[in-house]
């Protein structure tokens, strides 16, 4: 037995103290010298001034009144969610403050606000490519160059710490994300190592890790509220009352600008550039592109002269020399090259000293010295460093990439341009598409046509259409085509998309374009003055003369009689509307219709209610005011059962929305147990037996399911595969799956990993045209494991001939069949 001496203990304590001291020095230096706008060198702030609470939602908790309303949080609540030693996923789109949140938590630790946290680790994942351990990352990126602490020391300190927090910032920028399954990050997230840690991982919603434990908590950053905007102004601007009034006036005049500034980064730029930078012109920004164009203009010109002296349409010295920068940004974001760092020397050589220095001086570029990954010094040596350069924020990289894309649109044929678009993923890089559409009419026509052609491209197409101030005939044709499918406005799309979609519907109505259907999903609308639906957010949907069908999908909401009468009156104001539908909610059993206008019955508007899953629709009898199914009146007993079932569905939705994964969990969560109809205390063998029963029947994952539900099914399949449970068949319906190293990626961003025990895989992608690459990927997935003996593809168009040698694996004993549509 090895005894620990007093000197060993003292040495361990002193090393731990040194580690904490060096970490605090690192974080404090960064957190006390923030430049919200880099070229305003005199505007230096501390993190507690710039970071304000607002728009932080716990996606695992739903209010009792409505299952879809997240609970608002303070940033201080985040570490309390798990109760310690678990995982938290913080989701937010670009510019929503993920990194600022991470540093605010770090600064609080430095100031010992939360005394329960022993050690706090904050790492930027963009730096972690090729790093194979947490101690190695800490040594290379957080400690001073001359630190006497070794990786072994750090490892021992972490293992002996009673509690510590690891923040992994920006998984969406992680160079090794495609090989996530073999990284130390996955081992930490799944508690295979450092089980005494609480892990916080930040990322874009479209870039979640393939599978993490189901106990993980999900946090969403939804943007600045009005209160948080005022709080920010109060923290950083002296004449705050005057500024608050001016901002209010700007937002009242321009709903688009108000929506844009829900993004914290954009609001910050607006405040500091327009007011602190002495730019008094109050521009009318009709689009995201016009706003960001001015932002970039201010960056380039502020270094040379006062902003108020700048001509409105001046051509700047370097504006015509940006082609190389734009190409560099585009290639950096494309799938084949993706990188967000460039070698300083190569970048300087490529752009020229003068232009490079200009970008550095105005704050578009930031230089960083990164320790070489392969550099492991001996005690007397020091690390070698590589000098790299990156954009101030990734959105600026997307702007310049969009400029390059817009230029390509004028030079390339439609097919050549489409090939370029395939390298830019709209779910991760939507600003590239939006900016390009706003910059160039030709680009807008080609991009919107491209987005219209693939599944779930409607949302991005609508956003892009509104970037064009003047609608061409081709774009109007696209508007008409988009209106042939349901226009879906969902709570989780965000205020900017809500405003954009409402403007889109106004355009369709004004141009007399028929709108097939509008879906309002969990928007909590109520009708005002019979002419408009007012959402809880305050936005309004005015009556649409060309709307044919309106569907209200409010999960678990209980409507009053007055609520329904309001919607019926609204329906009469939409002159062509013939169908009004309500789904997944509770309506009154009987309606008093005498207050409706006389022509309501004459219009013969069909009013239907589907409270549960399936195809059981109740129809409102416009004479009696009662609900009927197959001409049989809904009885009181039946109605009571429906109310009970909707309540159960609501509970189950909460449970499904709470889970992210079960991979490598030693036990299953309460949510999964409820899904299987079991108890968490049941034996593991009993749970596996229930999984076996589920896997004997086909498991369907389809595009109309909530993304959270898709993830739950994927995690169930992953668990079954790891338990070596036979999976008879999986159906993927309308998911437009593509093969990646980690598995099949759905159009929703969810990834189905490779399943060792799957026998049959069936894909139904109605109308999809498979490229050679797409089909080879699906074949490669199916041929990896010998258990998959049957692959079926239905209702799609396949290539006439493919080179099966490219699959590179054994294809014997595979039954591959496809049904084509021409």
C-alpha positions in Angstrom: 0.0 0.0 0.0 1.4 3.4 -1.0 1.1 6.0 1.7 0.5 9.7 1.0 2.8 11.9 2.9 2.1 15.4 4.2 4.4 16.9 1.7 2.6 15.2 -1.2 -0.7 16.6 0.1 0.7 20.1 0.5 2.2 19.9 -3.0 -1.2 18.8 -4.5 -2.9 21.7 -2.8 -0.4 24.2 -4.0 -0.7 22.9 -7.5 -4.4 23.2 -7.4 -4.2 26.7 -6.0 -1.8 27.6 -8.8 -4.1 26.2 -11.5 -7.0 28.2 -10.2 -4.9 31.3 -9.9 -3.7 31.0 -13.5 -7.2 30.3 -14.8 -8.6 33.3 -13.1 -5.8 35.5 -14.5 -6.6 34.2 -18.0 -10.4 34.8 -17.7 -10.2 38.2 -16.0 -7.8 39.6 -18.6 -10.3 38.7 -21.3 -13.5 39.6 -19.4 -12.3 43.1 -18.4 -11.3 44.3 -21.8 -14.2 43.7 -24.2 -14.6 45.8 -27.3 -18.2 45.5 -28.5 -17.2 47.3 -31.7 -13.5 46.7 -32.5 -12.8 50.0 -34.2 -14.1 52.0 -31.3 -10.9 51.6 -29.3 -12.0 54.0 -26.5 -15.1 51.9 -25.8 -13.7 49.2 -23.5 -16.1 47.4 -21.2 -16.2 44.6 -18.7 -18.2 41.5 -19.3 -20.8 42.3 -16.6 -21.6 45.6 -18.5 -22.1 44.0 -21.9 -23.9 40.8 -20.9 -27.5 41.2 -19.7 -30.1 38.7 -18.9 -32.9 38.1 -21.4 -34.1 35.5 -23.8 -32.7 32.5 -21.8 -35.2 29.6 -21.9 -35.2 26.2 -20.3 -36.5 23.9 -23.1 -37.0 21.0 -20.6 -39.6 22.8 -18.6 -43.1 23.7 -19.8 -45.5 25.9 -18.0 -48.7 24.2 -16.8 -50.9 26.5 -18.9 -49.2 25.6 -22.1 -46.8 22.9 -23.0 -44.8 24.9 -25.5 -44.0 28.0 -23.4 -40.4 27.8 -22.1 -39.6 29.0 -18.6 -37.5 32.3 -18.7 -34.2 32.1 -16.8 -31.5 34.2 -15.4 -28.0 33.1 -16.5 -27.3 32.3 -12.8 -30.0 29.6 -13.0 -28.2 27.6 -15.6 -25.8 25.9 -13.2 -28.6 25.1 -10.9 -30.6 23.1 -13.5 -28.6 19.9 -13.3 -28.0 19.8 -9.6 -24.4 19.3 -10.4 -22.3 16.8 -12.4 -24.5 16.6 -15.4 -24.7 18.1 -18.9 -26.3 21.3 -20.3 -26.7 22.1 -24.0 -27.0 25.8 -24.7 -28.4 26.4 -28.2 -28.4 29.7 -30.0 -28.2 31.1 -33.5 -25.1 33.2 -34.6 -25.0 36.4 -32.7 -27.3 35.4 -29.9 -24.6 35.5 -27.2 -23.4 32.0 -26.5 -19.8 33.0 -26.1 -20.7 36.1 -24.0 -22.8 33.8 -21.7 -19.8 31.5 -21.3 -17.5 34.3 -20.3 -20.0 35.8 -17.9 -20.1 32.5 -16.1 -16.3 32.4 -16.1 -16.1 35.9 -14.7 -18.6 35.1 -11.9 -16.3 32.2 -10.9 -13.3 34.5 -10.9 -15.2 36.8 -8.5 -16.3 33.8 -6.5 -20.0 34.6 -6.9 -20.7 30.9 -6.8 -18.6 29.3 -4.1 -19.8 25.8 -4.9 -17.7 25.6 -8.1 -14.2 24.5 -7.3 -12.7 24.8 -10.8 -14.0 26.4 -13.9 -12.8 25.5 -17.4 -13.7 27.5 -20.5 -12.5 26.3 -23.9 -13.2 27.5 -27.4 -13.9 24.4 -29.4 -12.6 26.0 -32.6 -9.1 25.5 -31.1 -9.6 21.8 -30.2 -9.0 20.1 -33.5 -6.6 17.2 -32.9 -6.5 17.6 -29.2 -7.0 14.2 -27.5 -7.6 15.1 -23.8 -9.0 17.9 -21.6 -5.7 18.4 -19.6 -3.9 18.8 -22.9 -6.4 21.5 -24.0 -6.1 23.3 -20.7 -2.3 23.3 -20.8 -2.1 24.5 -24.4 -4.9 27.1 -24.4 -5.5 28.4 -20.9 -2.3 28.4 -18.9 0.7 30.8 -19.3 3.5 29.7 -21.6 5.8 29.3 -18.6 3.4 27.4 -16.3 5.1 24.7 -14.3 2.0 22.6 -14.3 2.1 19.5 -16.5 -0.8 17.7 -18.1 -0.4 15.0 -15.5 -0.7 17.6 -12.7 -3.9 19.0 -14.3 -5.4 15.5 -14.7 -4.8 14.7 -11.1 -6.3 18.0 -9.9 -9.4 17.5 -11.9 -10.0 14.0 -10.8 -9.6 15.1 -7.2 -11.8 18.1 -7.4 -15.1 17.8 -5.5 -16.8 19.6 -8.4 -15.8 21.5 -11.5 -17.4 23.0 -14.6 -16.3 22.5 -18.2 -17.7 24.9 -20.7 -17.1 23.8 -24.4 -18.0 26.9 -26.4 -19.3 26.6 -30.0 -19.5 22.9 -30.9 -20.6 24.1 -34.4 -17.0 25.3 -34.9 -15.4 22.1 -33.6 -12.9 20.8 -36.3 -13.3 17.2 -35.2 -17.2 17.3 -35.1 -17.4 14.8 -37.9 -15.4 12.3 -35.8 -17.2 13.1 -32.6 -17.6 9.5 -31.6 -13.8 9.1 -31.2 -13.0 12.4 -29.4 -12.4 13.2 -25.7 -15.4 15.6 -25.9 -17.7 12.7 -26.4 -16.2 10.8 -23.5 -16.8 13.9 -21.2 -20.3 14.4 -22.5 -21.2 10.8 -21.9 -19.5 10.6 -18.4 -17.1 8.0 -19.5 -14.4 10.2 -18.0 -14.4 13.0 -15.4 -17.8 12.0 -14.0 -17.4 14.6 -11.3 -17.8 17.4 -13.8 -20.7 19.6 -15.0 -20.4 20.1 -18.7 -21.9 23.0 -20.6 -21.8 22.8 -24.4 -22.8 25.7 -26.6 -23.8 25.3 -30.2 -26.1 26.3 -33.0 -29.5 24.5 -32.9 -28.6 22.8 -36.2 -25.3 21.4 -34.9 -26.1 19.3 -31.9 -23.8 16.4 -31.0 -25.0 13.1 -32.5 -26.0 11.6 -29.2 -25.7 12.7 -25.6 -27.2 11.4 -22.3 -30.9 11.8 -21.9 -30.4 13.5 -18.6 -28.9 16.5 -20.4 -30.8 19.8 -20.0 -31.5 22.0 -23.0 -31.2 25.8 -22.8 -32.1 28.1 -25.7 -31.0 31.7 -26.2 -33.9 33.4 -28.0 -32.5 36.9 -28.2 -32.9 40.3 -26.6 -36.2 41.3 -25.1 -37.3 44.9 -24.7 -36.2 44.9 -21.1 -32.8 43.5 -21.9 -32.2 46.0 -24.7 -33.0 48.8 -22.2 -30.7 47.2 -19.6 -27.9 47.1 -22.1 -28.3 50.8 -23.0 -28.3 51.6 -19.3 -25.1 49.7 -18.8 -23.1 51.2 -21.6 -24.5 54.6 -22.7 -24.4 57.8 -20.6 -27.5 59.5 -22.0 -29.6 56.4 -21.8 -33.0 58.0 -21.5 -32.6 59.9 -24.7 -31.2 56.8 -26.4 -34.0 54.6 -25.3 -36.5 57.0 -26.7 -34.6 57.2 -30.0 -34.4 53.4 -30.3 -38.2 53.1 -29.6 -38.9 55.6 -32.3 -36.7 53.7 -34.8 -38.4 50.4 -33.9 -41.9 51.9 -34.2 -41.1 53.1 -37.7 -39.4 49.9 -38.8 -40.6 46.4 -37.6 -37.9 44.7 -39.6 -35.2 46.7 -37.8 -36.9 45.8 -34.5 -36.8 42.1 -35.4 -33.2 42.3 -36.6 -32.2 43.8 -33.2 -33.6 40.9 -31.3 -30.2 39.4 -32.2 -28.0 40.7 -29.5 -25.0 41.2 -31.8 -27.0 43.4 -34.2 -28.5 45.5 -31.4 -25.0 46.0 -29.9 -23.7 47.2 -33.3 -26.7 49.5 -33.8 -26.2 51.1 -30.4 -22.5 51.7 -30.6 -22.1 52.5 -34.2 -25.2 54.7 -34.6 -25.0 56.6 -31.3 -21.6 56.2 -29.7 -19.9 56.5 -33.1 -21.7 59.8 -33.7 -23.6 58.5 -36.7 -26.9 60.5 -36.4 -28.5 59.4 -39.7 -31.5 57.2 -38.9 -31.7 54.8 -41.9 -34.8 52.9 -42.9 -33.6 49.3 -43.2 -36.1 47.3 -45.2 -34.0 44.1 -44.9 -31.2 42.3 -43.0 -28.9 42.9 -45.9 -29.4 46.7 -46.0 -28.7 46.9 -42.2 -25.6 44.7 -42.4 -24.3 46.6 -45.5 -24.2 49.8 -43.4 -22.5 47.9 -40.5 -19.7 46.7 -42.8 -19.4 50.2 -44.4 -18.9 51.8 -40.9 -16.2 49.3 -40.1 -14.3 50.2 -43.3 -14.6 53.9 -43.1 -14.5 54.8 -39.4 -10.7 54.3 -39.2 -10.1 57.1 -41.7 -12.7 59.9 -41.0 -15.6 60.8 -38.8 -18.8 58.9 -39.7 -20.9 62.0 -40.1 -18.7 63.2 -43.0 -19.1 60.1 -45.0 -21.0 60.5 -48.3 -24.1 58.3 -48.4 -23.1 56.3 -51.5 -19.3 56.7 -51.4 -17.2 54.0 -53.1 -14.4 53.2 -50.6 -10.8 52.7 -51.5 -10.7 48.9 -50.8 -14.3 48.2 -51.8 -13.2 47.1 -55.3 -10.4 45.0 -53.9 -12.4 42.6 -51.8 -12.7 39.8 -54.3 -9.9 37.8 -52.7 -11.3 38.3 -49.3 -14.8 37.3 -50.4 -13.4 34.1 -52.1 -11.4 33.3 -49.0 -14.5 33.6 -46.8 -16.6 31.5 -49.2 -14.1 28.7 -49.4 -13.7 28.8 -45.7 -17.4 28.1 -45.2 -17.8 25.5 -47.9 -18.2 21.9 -46.9 -15.1 20.7 -48.7 -12.8 23.2 -47.0 -14.5 24.5 -43.9 -12.2 26.5 -41.7 -12.6 29.7 -39.6 -8.9 30.3 -39.1 -6.3 31.2 -41.7 -2.5 31.3 -41.5 -1.6 35.0 -40.8 1.3 34.9 -43.3 -0.6 33.3 -46.1 -3.6 35.6 -45.6 -1.4 38.7 -45.6 0.4 37.5 -48.7 -3.0 36.7 -50.4 -4.7 40.0 -49.6 -1.6 42.3 -49.7 -0.1 44.1 -46.7 -2.1 47.3 -47.1 -5.5 45.7 -47.2 -4.6 43.1 -44.6 -3.5 45.9 -42.2 -6.6 47.9 -43.0 -8.9 44.9 -42.0 -6.8 44.4 -38.9 -7.0 48.1 -37.9 -10.8 48.4 -38.4 -11.4 45.2 -36.3 -12.6 42.9 -39.1 -9.7 40.6 -38.4 -8.3 39.3 -35.1 -4.9 37.6 -34.8 -4.3 34.8 -32.4 -1.1 32.9 -31.6 -2.0 29.2 -31.1 0.3 26.6 -29.6 1.1 23.9 -32.2 -0.8 20.8 -31.6 2.2 18.6 -32.2 4.4 20.7 -30.0 5.2 18.9 -26.7 8.0 20.7 -24.9 10.6 19.2 -22.7 11.0 20.9 -19.3 13.6 23.3 -20.6 11.8 24.1 -23.9 8.7 26.1 -24.7 5.8 25.5 -27.1 6.0 26.5 -30.7 3.3 28.9 -31.9 1.4 29.4 -35.1 0.0 32.8 -35.9 -3.5 32.6 -37.2 -6.2 35.1 -38.2 -10.0 35.0 -38.0 -13.0 37.3 -38.6 -14.2 39.4 -35.7 -17.4 37.3 -35.8 -18.5 34.5 -38.0 -21.4 36.6 -39.4 -18.8 38.9 -41.1 -17.3 35.8 -42.7 -20.8 34.9 -44.0 -21.2 38.4 -45.3 -18.1 38.2 -47.5 -18.9 34.7 -48.5 -22.4 36.0 -49.7 -20.7 38.8 -51.7 -18.7 36.1 -53.5 -21.8 34.0 -54.0 -23.7 36.9 -55.4 -20.9 37.6 -58.0 -20.9 33.9 -59.0 -24.6 34.0 -59.7 -24.0 36.4 -62.6 -21.1 34.4 -64.1 -22.2 30.8 -63.7 -24.9 28.8 -65.4 -27.8 27.6 -63.2 -26.4 24.1 -62.9 -22.9 25.4 -62.1 -24.3 27.8 -59.5 -26.4 25.0 -57.9 -23.2 23.0 -57.5 -21.7 25.9 -55.5 -24.8 26.2 -53.4 -24.6 22.6 -52.4 -21.4 23.3 -50.5 -23.1 25.9 -48.3 -25.6 24.3 -45.8 -28.5 26.7 -45.3 -29.4 25.3 -41.8 -26.0 26.4 -40.5 -25.2 29.3 -42.8 -28.6 31.0 -43.5 -27.0 34.5 -43.5 -24.9 33.6 -46.6 -28.1 32.9 -48.5 -30.0 35.9 -47.2 -27.2 38.4 -47.7 -26.6 37.1 -51.3 -30.3 37.4 -52.1 -30.3 41.0 -50.8 -27.1 41.9 -52.8 -28.1 40.7 -56.2 -31.4 40.1 -58.0 -29.9 37.3 -60.2 -28.5 35.6 -57.1 -31.9 35.9 -55.4 -33.7 34.3 -58.3 -31.3 31.4 -58.5 -31.0 30.9 -54.7 -34.8 31.1 -54.0 -35.4 28.6 -56.9 -32.8 26.3 -55.4 -34.2 26.5 -51.9 -37.7 25.9 -53.2 -36.6 22.6 -54.7 -35.6 20.7 -51.5 -37.5 19.6 -48.5 -38.1 22.2 -45.8 -36.5 24.9 -48.0 -39.7 27.0 -47.8 -38.7 28.7 -44.5 -35.3 29.8 -46.0 -36.9 30.8 -49.3 -39.4 33.1 -47.5 -36.5 34.7 -45.6 -34.6 35.2 -48.8 -37.5 36.6 -50.7 -38.0 39.5 -48.3 -34.3 40.5 -48.7 -35.2 41.6 -52.3 -36.9 45.0 -52.2 -38.1 44.7 -55.8 -39.8 41.5 -56.8 -38.9 40.2 -60.3 -41.4 38.1 -62.3 -39.3 35.0 -61.5 -39.4 35.7 -57.8 -43.1 36.3 -57.9 -43.4 32.9 -59.7 -41.6 31.4 -56.7 -43.9 33.2 -54.3 -46.8 31.6 -56.1 -45.2 28.1 -56.0 -44.4 28.5 -52.2 -48.1 29.4 -51.6 -49.1 26.1 -53.1 -47.7 24.4 -49.9 -48.7 25.2 -46.3 -47.0 28.4 -44.9 -46.0 27.3 -41.4 -45.5 29.9 -38.7 -44.2 28.3 -35.5 -43.4 29.7 -32.1 -39.8 28.4 -32.2 -39.0 30.1 -35.6 -38.3 33.4 -33.8 -39.6 36.9 -34.2 -37.7 37.8 -37.3 -39.1 34.9 -39.3 -42.6 35.6 -37.9 -42.4 39.2 -39.2 -40.9 38.0 -42.5 -43.7 35.3 -43.0 -46.4 37.9 -42.2 -44.9 40.3 -44.8 -44.7 37.4 -47.3 -48.5 36.7 -46.8 -49.3 40.4 -47.3 -47.4 40.3 -50.6 -49.4 37.2 -51.7 -52.7 38.8 -50.7 -51.9 42.1 -52.5 -50.8 40.2 -55.7 -54.0 38.1 -55.6 -51.9 34.9 -55.2 -53.9 32.0 -53.8 -52.5 30.7 -50.4 -53.3 27.0 -50.0 -53.0 26.9 -46.2 -51.5 28.8 -43.2 -50.4 26.8 -40.1 -50.1 28.6 -36.8 -48.1 26.3 -34.5 -48.2 27.2 -30.8 -48.5 30.9 -31.6 -51.3 31.5 -29.0 -53.3 33.7 -31.3 -56.5 35.5 -30.4 -58.8 37.5 -32.8 -59.2 41.2 -32.5 -62.0 43.2 -34.2 -62.7 40.1 -36.4 -60.1 41.3 -38.8 -56.7 40.2 -37.4 -55.2 37.5 -35.3 -53.0 38.9 -32.6 -50.2 36.6 -31.3 -48.9 36.7 -27.8 -45.7 38.3 -29.2 -47.8 41.3 -30.2 -47.5 40.6 -34.0 -50.7 40.6 -36.1 -51.9 38.5 -39.0 -54.4 40.5 -40.9 -57.2 38.9 -42.9 -56.0 37.4 -46.2 -58.4 37.5 -49.0 -56.6 34.7 -50.9 -56.3 32.3 -48.0 -58.1 28.9 -48.6 -57.4 27.1 -45.3 -56.3 28.1 -41.8 -55.0 25.5 -39.3 -54.5 26.3 -35.6 -52.1 23.9 -33.9 -51.8 24.8 -30.2 -50.7 21.8 -28.2 -52.8 21.5 -25.0 -54.4 24.9 -25.3 -58.0 25.1 -23.9 -60.0 27.5 -26.0 -63.0 29.4 -24.7 -66.2 29.8 -26.6 -65.4 33.5 -27.2 -61.9 32.4 -28.6 -63.5 30.1 -31.2 -66.2 32.7 -32.1 -63.4 35.1 -32.8 -61.7 32.7 -35.2 -65.0 32.0 -36.9 -65.5 35.8 -37.4 -62.0 36.1 -38.8 -62.7 33.3 -41.2 -65.6 35.2 -42.6 -63.3 38.2 -43.3 -61.0 36.0 -45.5 -63.2 36.0 -48.6 -61.9 32.7 -50.1 -61.3 30.7 -46.9 -63.3 27.5 -46.9 -61.7 25.4 -44.1 -60.8 26.2 -40.5 -59.0 23.5 -38.5 -58.0 23.1 -34.9 -55.5 20.4 -33.8 -54.1 19.0 -30.5 -56.2 21.4 -28.3 -59.4 21.4 -26.3 -62.5 23.2 -27.7 -65.9 23.7 -26.0 -68.3 20.8 -26.5 -71.0 23.1 -27.7 -70.8 26.5 -29.5 -73.4 29.4 -29.4 -73.3 30.6 -33.0 -76.1 33.2 -32.9 -73.6 36.1 -32.7 -72.0 35.2 -36.0 -72.8 37.3 -39.1 -75.7 36.1 -41.2 -73.6 35.2 -44.2 -71.3 32.8 -42.1 -73.7 29.9 -42.7 -74.1 30.9 -46.3 -70.3 30.7 -46.8 -70.5 27.0 -45.7 -67.0 27.2 -44.1 -66.0 23.8 -42.9 -64.8 23.9 -39.2 -63.0 20.8 -38.0 -61.3 19.7 -34.8 -58.7 16.9 -34.4 -57.9 16.8 -30.7 -55.8 13.6 -30.8 -53.4 11.8 -33.1 -54.9 10.0 -36.1 -57.5 10.9 -38.7 -60.5 11.3 -36.4 -61.9 14.8 -37.2 -65.0 16.3 -35.6 -67.0 18.7 -37.7 -68.9 21.7 -36.3 -72.6 21.6 -37.1 -73.2 25.2 -38.1 -76.9 25.0 -37.2 -76.8 23.2 -33.8 -73.3 24.3 -32.7 -72.4 20.8 -31.7 -69.4 18.7 -32.9 -70.1 15.6 -35.0 -68.1 12.6 -36.3 -69.6 10.8 -39.2 -72.9 12.7 -38.5 -73.0 11.4 -34.9 -73.0 14.1 -32.2 -70.1 14.1 -29.7 -71.4 12.9 -26.4 -70.5 14.2 -23.0 -68.7 11.0 -22.0 -66.7 11.0 -25.2 -65.8 14.7 -24.7 -64.5 13.9 -21.2 -62.3 11.1 -22.6 -60.9 13.5 -25.2 -60.0 16.1 -22.5 -58.2 13.4 -20.5 -56.3 12.1 -23.6 -55.2 15.6 -24.6 -53.8 16.0 -21.0 -51.9 12.7 -21.4 -50.6 13.8 -24.8 -49.5 17.0 -23.2 -47.6 15.2 -20.5 -45.9 12.9 -23.0 -44.9 15.8 -25.1 -43.1 17.3 -22.1 -41.3 14.1 -21.5 -40.2 13.7 -25.1 -39.0 17.3 -25.3 -36.8 16.9 -22.3 -34.6 14.2 -23.7 -31.6 14.5 -26.1 -30.1 11.0 -25.9 -29.5 7.8 -24.0 -26.2 6.7 -25.6 -23.9 5.2 -23.0 -26.2 6.0 -20.1 -25.9 3.3 -17.4 -29.7 3.5 -16.9 -32.5 4.9 -18.8 -34.2 8.1 -17.8 -37.7 8.6 -16.5 -38.7 10.1 -19.8 -37.7 7.1 -21.8 -39.3 4.8 -19.2 -42.6 6.7 -19.5 -42.3 6.4 -23.3 -41.9 2.6 -23.0 -44.8 2.5 -20.4 -42.4 1.4 -17.6 -40.9 2.8 -14.4 -37.3 4.0 -14.1 -36.9 1.5 -11.2 -37.7 -1.5 -13.4 -34.8 -3.8 -14.0 -32.5 -3.3 -16.9 -33.4 -6.7 -18.3 -37.1 -5.8 -18.2 -36.4 -2.5 -20.0 -34.4 -4.4 -22.7 -37.3 -6.8 -23.1 -39.7 -4.0 -23.7 -37.2 -2.5 -26.3 -37.2 -5.9 -28.0 -41.0 -5.8 -28.3 -40.9 -2.3 -29.8 -38.1 -3.3 -32.3 -40.1 -6.3 -33.6 -42.4 -3.9 -35.5 -41.3 -1.2 -38.0 -40.2 2.0 -36.4 -41.3 5.1 -38.3 -39.5 8.4 -38.3 -41.1 11.0 -40.5 -40.8 14.7 -41.4 -44.0 15.8 -39.7 -42.7 14.7 -36.3 -41.2 17.3 -33.9 -37.4 17.2 -34.1 -37.3 16.2 -30.4 -39.5 13.2 -31.2 -37.2 12.2 -34.1 -34.2 12.4 -31.7 -36.1 10.2 -29.2 -36.7 7.5 -31.8 -33.0 7.7 -32.9 -31.8 7.4 -29.3 -34.1 4.4 -28.7 -32.7 2.7 -31.8 -29.1 3.6 -30.7 -29.7 2.1 -27.3 -31.3 -1.1 -28.8 -28.3 -1.4 -31.2 -25.8 -1.1 -28.4 -27.7 -3.7 -26.3 -27.5 -6.0 -29.4 -31.3 -6.0 -29.7 -32.6 -7.0 -33.2 -34.3 -4.2 -35.1 -36.6 -5.5 -37.7 -37.2 -2.4 -39.8 -36.8 1.3 -39.8 -38.9 3.6 -42.1 -37.5 7.1 -42.9 -40.4 9.1 -44.4 -39.8 12.4 -46.1 -36.5 13.0 -44.3 -34.3 13.4 -47.4 -31.5 11.5 -45.6 -27.9 12.0 -46.7 -24.9 9.9 -45.6 -22.2 11.3 -43.4 -19.4 9.7 -41.5 -21.5 9.5 -38.4 -24.6 8.1 -40.1 -27.6 9.2 -42.0 -28.4 13.0 -41.6 -32.0 14.0 -41.9 -33.1 17.3 -43.3 -33.9 18.4 -39.7 -30.3 18.0 -38.7 -30.9 14.8 -36.6 -28.4 12.0 -37.3 -29.2 8.3 -37.3 -26.0 6.6 -36.4 -24.9 3.3 -37.8 -27.1 0.5 -36.3 -25.4 -2.9 -35.8 -28.6 -4.9 -35.5 -30.9 -3.4 -38.2 -32.3 -5.8 -40.8 -34.3 -3.6 -43.2 -34.1 0.1 -44.0 -36.8 1.7 -46.1 -36.8 5.3 -47.4 -39.9 7.1 -48.7 -38.9 10.5 -50.2 -41.8 11.4 -52.5 -40.5 13.2 -55.6 -36.9 13.2 -54.6 -34.2 12.9 -57.3 -31.2 11.0 -55.9 -27.8 12.0 -57.2 -25.2 9.3 -57.7 -23.5 10.6 -54.6 -26.7 10.5 -52.5 -27.5 6.9 -53.5 -24.0 5.7 -53.1 -24.1 7.1 -49.6 -27.3 5.3 -48.7 -25.9 2.1 -50.1 -22.7 2.5 -48.2 -24.6 3.0 -45.0 -26.7 -0.2 -45.6 -23.7 -2.3 -46.6 -21.5 -1.4 -43.6 -23.1 -4.1 -41.4 -24.0 -7.6 -42.6 -27.3 -7.6 -40.6 -28.9 -5.2 -43.1 -30.2 -7.5 -45.7 -32.9 -5.3 -47.3 -32.8 -1.7 -48.5 -35.9 -0.2 -50.1 -36.4 3.2 -51.7 -39.9 4.3 -52.7 -41.6 7.2 -54.6 -38.3 8.7 -55.7 -36.2 9.0 -58.9 -33.0 7.0 -58.9 -30.0 7.2 -61.3 -30.2 4.8 -64.2 -26.8 3.5 -63.5 -24.3 3.8 -60.6 -20.8 2.5 -60.1 -21.2 0.1 -57.1 -17.4 -0.4 -56.9 -17.3 3.1 -55.2 -19.1 1.7 -52.2 -15.9 -0.1 -51.2 -17.6 -2.8 -49.0 -19.0 -6.2 -49.4 -22.4 -6.1 -51.1 -23.2 -9.8 -51.2 -26.5 -10.9 -49.8 -28.0 -7.5 -50.1 -31.5 -7.1 -51.5 -31.6 -3.6 -52.9 -34.8 -2.4 -54.6 -36.3 0.9 -55.6 -39.6 2.1 -57.0 -39.2 5.0 -59.4 -41.5 7.9 -60.1 -41.3 9.6 -63.5 
